[in-house]
C-alpha cells in the first residue's frame, strides 16, 4: 500500500516496498561510511586550508572595524568541510581536530589582523611589525583589548556554530531521519 513518510524532513508519499528500499539504501551508505577510515593527516591539512579562508575574512572585517560571529561560523564550517574533503571522512576525531584547528586559526587571524594594522599604520616591514606587535602586546590595555576581541570571537563562533557542527557531522555520517507518518 501507499504510505506517507518523513525522509530527512521531507514528507514523501511512496509504496511500502519503495520505503523499505530507501531504508536499505541509507543503511548501506551508512555502513560504507563507517567502514571507511579517515586519512587524519590529509584531514588536518584540509581543516587548516579551509580555516585559512576564515583568517582572510577575519583580517578583512577587522580592517573595517568589525568582529563578527559569522566569521567563527565560517572558520568552523570550512575547517570541517576541509577535513572531510582531504581526510575522506568527518568522524568524531575529525570533528574535534577541525574545531581545535578552527580555534587556533581564529587566534592566528587575530594576530594577523593586528600585524596588518601595524604594517598599514607604520612604515615597517613584516619583521619589524612582528617585533612591534610583541612590544604592544605587553601593554595591559592592549592585552585587554585583544583578549576581549578573542573572547568575543570565540563566544560568537561557538554560538553561531553549534547547529552547523551538528548538521555537518550528521550529513557527513549520513545520519538520517526516516520514519512513517501516521
Residue pairs with C-beta under 8 A, 6 or more apart in sequence:
1 15
1 16
2 13
2 14
2 15
2 16
3 13
3 14
3 15
3 16
3 19
3 180
3 181
4 11
4 12
4 13
4 180
4 181
4 182
5 11
5 12
5 13
5 14
5 19
5 22
5 178
5 179
5 180
5 181
6 177
6 178
6 179
6 180
6 181
7 22
7 176
7 177
7 178
8 176
8 177
8 178
9 177
11 181
14 22
19 178
19 180
22 178
23 178
26 174
26 176
26 178
29 174
30 173
30 174
30 175
30 176
33 89
33 172
33 173
33 174
34 173
36 88
36 89
37 88
37 89
38 87
38 88
38 89
38 90
38 91
38 93
38 94
39 86
39 87
39 88
40 87
40 93
40 94
40 97
42 86
42 87
42 88
43 82
43 83
43 84
43 86
43 87
43 88
43 89
43 90
43 94
43 97
43 98
44 83
44 87
44 97
44 101
45 82
45 86
46 81
46 82
46 83
46 84
46 85
46 86
46 87
47 79
47 80
47 82
47 83
47 86
47 94
47 97
47 98
47 101
47 102
48 79
48 82
48 101
48 105
49 82
49 86
50 77
50 78
50 79
50 80
50 81
50 82
50 83
51 75
51 78
51 79
51 82
51 101
51 102
51 105
52 105
53 74
53 78
54 71
54 72
54 74
54 75
54 78
54 79
54 102
54 105
54 106
54 109
55 105
55 108
55 109
55 112
57 71
57 74
58 71
58 75
58 106
58 109
58 110
58 112
58 113
58 153
59 109
59 112
59 113
59 116
61 67
61 68
61 71
62 109
62 110
62 113
62 116
62 117
63 113
63 116
63 117
63 120
67 149
67 152
67 153
67 156
68 156
69 153
69 155
69 156
69 157
69 159
69 160
70 156
70 160
71 106
71 109
71 153
71 157
72 102
72 106
72 153
72 154
72 156
72 157
72 158
72 160
72 161
73 157
73 160
73 161
73 164
75 102
75 105
75 106
75 109
75 157
76 98
76 99
76 102
76 157
76 161
76 164
76 165
77 161
77 164
77 168
79 98
79 99
79 101
79 102
79 105
80 90
80 94
80 95
80 98
80 99
80 165
80 168
80 169
80 172
81 168
82 98
83 90
83 94
83 95
83 97
83 98
84 90
84 94
84 168
84 172
87 94
89 172
90 98
90 168
90 169
90 172
90 173
91 173
95 165
95 169
99 165
102 157
103 154
103 157
106 150
106 153
106 154
106 157
107 150
110 146
110 149
110 150
110 153
111 133
114 133
114 136
114 146
115 126
115 129
115 130
115 133
118 124
118 129
118 132
118 133
118 136
119 125
119 126
119 129
122 128
122 129
122 132
124 132
136 142
137 143
137 146
169 175
